[in-house]
């Protein structure tokens, strides 16, 4: 999961990375950034990796859709 915008990573984001481990179709979720870290978004340069997330689905398209939903949800937690 890459930062979608630049700013500071909130505690809500890091809590989500941990909570994702309990979701169906999530095989692993490994946080790579910590609360308070300054992150770079895609519009400002090479984006910061926030979390290593591995998901599965019935099809690759379904897995990608699920991954993108989680990634978009994390973007809201950068201030």
N, C-alpha and C positions, 0 to 999 in steps of 0.2 A: 504494500500500500504506500503510495507516494503522497506527499503533501500537495494538495490542490491549490493552496494559496500560502503566502508567506505570513509569518507571525510567530506567536508563542503557542506551544502545545499545552492544552489545558488538562487538568486532572480527569475531566470527563472522557477525553480521548484515550488516555492510558487505561482508564477503567474499562472502556469498551474493548480494547485489545484483549484484556484479560477475560472479559465476559464472553467474547466471541468463541472461546474454547468450548463453551457449553452449548453452542447452537448446533442444530442439526446441519449436516453437510459441511461443517468446518472440521478439517482434519488436524490443522494446527494453526496457532496464532502466537507469534513470537514478537513482542514489542522490541523495536530497535531505537526508539526515542523515548525520552523521559519527560515527565511533567515539567513545564517551564523552559524546555529547550526551544531555541530559536530555530525555526524551520524555513526552508526556501520552497516556494511554490513553483509550478511549471511556467508561469508567466515571467518569473524573475531569474530563471537560470535552471541549472540542473537540480531537479526537485529532491528533497530529502526523503529517504526511505523511513517510514514511520513504523511499519510492522511487516513482518513476513507472514503472509496469510495464505494458507492452502485450503481450497474448498473442492468439493466434488458435486456432481449432479448426475441426473439420468443421461444427459447429453452434455457435450462440451459447451454448447450454447447456453444451456440452463446454468451450468457452473459459472460461466463468465457473467451472466446477468446477475447472479447472486453475489459474486465478488464485487461487481461494480456498485450494487446497492449498498453493500457494507462500506466500500471505499467512499462513496458519496456521503454517507452518514458521518463518517469520521471527519470530513472536511468542515463540518459545522463547528467542530471543537478546536479550531485554531483561531486565536484572537489576535 
